[in-house]
Amino acid sequence: MIIENGTIQVVEKTGGGFHGGRPVPVTETLGDPIPCNIRVVKSDKRGSYVDGKFTQTQLVILIEEQPFTAQTIKVTDTLRGVELGTFPVQAIQQLHATGATQIDV
């Protein structure tokens, strides 16, 4: 059982490549929201580059145990009503003892 404090949505990319020698744009579609538990490991605003600054964020997300192979996910904090962003998935681990799947972004 997961204590829910947010949702994730799988970002599916389709299209791309060339058709008749012309580039075809990639389209992104969002899957159904999956209830999850979000834990922020690191979030700071220390990143900077020539024209501005950026935020570095590292999250650990727990969902009910299920096969999960997504490459990119959109994370939303439902308690605060804030979209945390779209992140590439770094690692997926099945936690059989707890009946959960851990996703690191």
N, C-alpha and C positions, 0 to 999 in steps of 0.2 A: 504494500500500500504506500503510495507516494503522497506526501503532504504538498498539495498544489499551491504554487504561488505565481505561476505563469503558464505560458503556452509556447510551443515551437511550431513552426510550419516549414515543411520541406520546400525548398526552392527548386523547381524542375526547369531545366533549360532545354529548349527545343529549337530547331532551325539551325541557322549558321551555315557556313560553307559558301559555295558558289552555284549559281543557276544561270546557264547561258553566258558565263564569263563575268557575271555581275555578283557582287557579294549579297548574301541573304542575311538579314539581321537575326540575332539570337533573341528569342522571346522567353521571358521568365514567367512561370505560373506558380502560384502558391497552393500547396496541398491543404488538407483539412487541419485545423488546430489540434495539437496533441497536448493534453495537460501534462505539466512537468513541475519539478522542483528546481529552482535556479539558485545556485550559490556563487556569489562573486568572489573569485580568488584574488584578482588584482584589477584595480581600476584607478588609473592616475592620468593626470593631464600634463605630464612632464615631456611628452614627445614634442619635438619641434623640427621644422624644416625652414628653408629659406623664406617662404612667403607666409608662414603661419604656424599653427600648433595643431596637435591631434591628441586623441585620448587612446591610451592603451588599455584593453580590457581582456581579462581571462576569466572564463566561466566554466563551472562544472554543472552539468544538467543531468537530472535523473528522470527517467520515464519508466512506466511499467515495462517489464521484460517483454521484448518483442524483437523480431529481426529488424535491423536498422542499417541502411547502407547509404544514406544521403551524403552528398558532398558539401552542400550549403544549406543553412537553416536561418530562418528569421525568428528572433527571440523577443517575446513580449512579456513584460511584468504586469500581470493582471491586478495585483494588489494596488499598485500605484497608477495603473492605466498608462504605462509608458512603454513605447517600443524601444528596446535596447539596441537593436540593429540587426544586420544580416552578416553572418559569420561563416567562414569555411570551417568544416569539421576537422579537428586535428586528430582525434582518437575516439574509438568506440569500444566499450568493454562491457561484456555481459557479467552481471553480478548475480550468479545463480543462488547464492545463500540468502540474498535479500529479495530476490524476484524483481530486480530492476536492471535497466540498461543505463550505463553512464556514458555521457557524451561530453568530450572536452573540446571547447572552442577558445 
